[in-house]
Amino acid sequence: MPRIGAILIGQSPRPDLVKPLQKANPHFQYIESGALDFVDEADIPATPRGEYILTTRLRDGRIVEVDEKFLFPLLQKAIADVERQGVTLSVLLCAGPFDGLSGEKPLYRPTAMASTIMHSRGSQRIAVLSPNQTQASAINQKWIDRGFSPIILVDPGLPDVELAHWIKSQLSFTSVDHLVIDYVGHPIEKAKTLEQILNISVIDLGKIIGDMLRHITP
């Protein structure tokens, strides 16, 4: 069976992130490798100080915060790890940009994929749902750097229907071309619910990889 690399920013395994990929395309074997698989827990900075702070999980389910610069070389190791195991391509299961990551095989990153889609549609004004206030500033700059005019909304943690109505109230005096859900690990039904109620196109960075995989043949 052909293989696809599933690159994680935390520790492997992450069945909650990989099972949706298997459902999207069961004709591949998914080889997981996590950035934090390559360090001891004691070496993870207790207080991350980078500009882009990301939240992930350890193998036992504990949540940790790590910054993009700390993760970058570890993600390169994860890519090399899955490529040694014969994958045909790799997917990054994280909404962080990680623009400089590369490998010998194709690497698909959600932020880059979403940018390509929105630019192809001529979009510029976008609303972006940030998972928390800590990441809001970095997420805002990420989309500005890609040529968009973002309106950043920090997810208040409401159920999907209530969240949709809250977003509608926040955008009542402006118009946007897309809503971007800028995090992964949530139910795939979230984007569909928001799109139906808001009546605008929703691009979900947690779902975009699975959508792409449906169109790949072994």
ChimeraX attribute file (.defattr): number of C-alpha atoms within 10 A of each C-alpha:
attribute: neighborCount
match mode: 1-to-1
recipient: residues
	/A:1	9
	/A:2	13
	/A:3	19
	/A:4	22
	/A:5	27
	/A:6	27
	/A:7	30
	/A:8	26
	/A:9	27
	/A:10	27
	/A:11	21
	/A:12	20
	/A:13	18
	/A:14	20
	/A:15	11
	/A:16	11
	/A:17	19
	/A:18	20
	/A:19	13
	/A:20	18
	/A:21	24
	/A:22	17
	/A:23	12
	/A:24	19
	/A:25	20
	/A:26	14
	/A:27	15
	/A:28	20
	/A:29	16
	/A:30	23
	/A:31	20
	/A:32	22
	/A:33	25
	/A:34	25
	/A:35	22
	/A:36	24
	/A:37	20
	/A:38	14
	/A:39	11
	/A:40	8
	/A:41	11
	/A:42	7
	/A:43	8
	/A:44	16
	/A:45	13
	/A:46	11
	/A:47	10
	/A:48	17
	/A:49	13
	/A:50	13
	/A:51	13
	/A:52	20
	/A:53	19
	/A:54	22
	/A:55	17
	/A:56	18
	/A:57	17
	/A:58	18
	/A:59	14
	/A:60	9
	/A:61	10
	/A:62	8
	/A:63	11
	/A:64	16
	/A:65	16
	/A:66	22
	/A:67	19
	/A:68	20
	/A:69	15
	/A:70	16
	/A:71	19
	/A:72	17
	/A:73	13
	/A:74	18
	/A:75	26
	/A:76	16
	/A:77	19
	/A:78	24
	/A:79	30
	/A:80	17
	/A:81	18
	/A:82	22
	/A:83	20
	/A:84	9
	/A:85	12
	/A:86	14
	/A:87	21
	/A:88	17
	/A:89	19
	/A:90	25
	/A:91	22
	/A:92	22
	/A:93	26
	/A:94	24
	/A:95	20
	/A:96	25
	/A:97	17
	/A:98	18
	/A:99	10
	/A:100	7
	/A:101	15
	/A:102	15
	/A:103	13
	/A:104	11
	/A:105	15
	/A:106	12
	/A:107	17
	/A:108	19
	/A:109	23
	/A:110	26
	/A:111	24
	/A:112	16
	/A:113	14
	/A:114	17
	/A:115	17
	/A:116	13
	/A:117	12
	/A:118	17
	/A:119	13
	/A:120	9
	/A:121	10
	/A:122	10
	/A:123	16
	/A:124	18
	/A:125	18
	/A:126	20
	/A:127	25
	/A:128	26
	/A:129	22
	/A:130	22
	/A:131	20
	/A:132	14
	/A:133	14
	/A:134	15
	/A:135	18
	/A:136	21
	/A:137	13
	/A:138	17
	/A:139	24
	/A:140	19
	/A:141	15
	/A:142	17
	/A:143	20
	/A:144	13
	/A:145	10
	/A:146	14
	/A:147	14
	/A:148	19
	/A:149	18
	/A:150	22
	/A:151	17
	/A:152	20
	/A:153	20
	/A:154	15
	/A:155	18
	/A:156	14
	/A:157	10
	/A:158	11
	/A:159	9
	/A:160	16
	/A:161	14
	/A:162	13
	/A:163	18
	/A:164	20
	/A:165	15
	/A:166	15
	/A:167	20
	/A:168	16
	/A:169	10
	/A:170	13
	/A:171	15
	/A:172	9
	/A:173	7
	/A:174	10
	/A:175	11
	/A:176	17
	/A:177	16
	/A:178	20
	/A:179	25
	/A:180	21
	/A:181	24
	/A:182	23
	/A:183	22
	/A:184	20
	/A:185	16
	/A:186	14
	/A:187	12
	/A:188	15
	/A:189	10
	/A:190	19
	/A:191	22
	/A:192	15
	/A:193	16
	/A:194	23
	/A:195	16
	/A:196	13
	/A:197	16
	/A:198	17
	/A:199	11
	/A:200	14
	/A:201	16
	/A:202	22
	/A:203	22
	/A:204	26
	/A:205	25
	/A:206	24
	/A:207	25
	/A:208	19
	/A:209	21
	/A:210	19
	/A:211	14
	/A:212	14
	/A:213	18
	/A:214	15
	/A:215	9
	/A:216	11
	/A:217	9
	/A:218	9
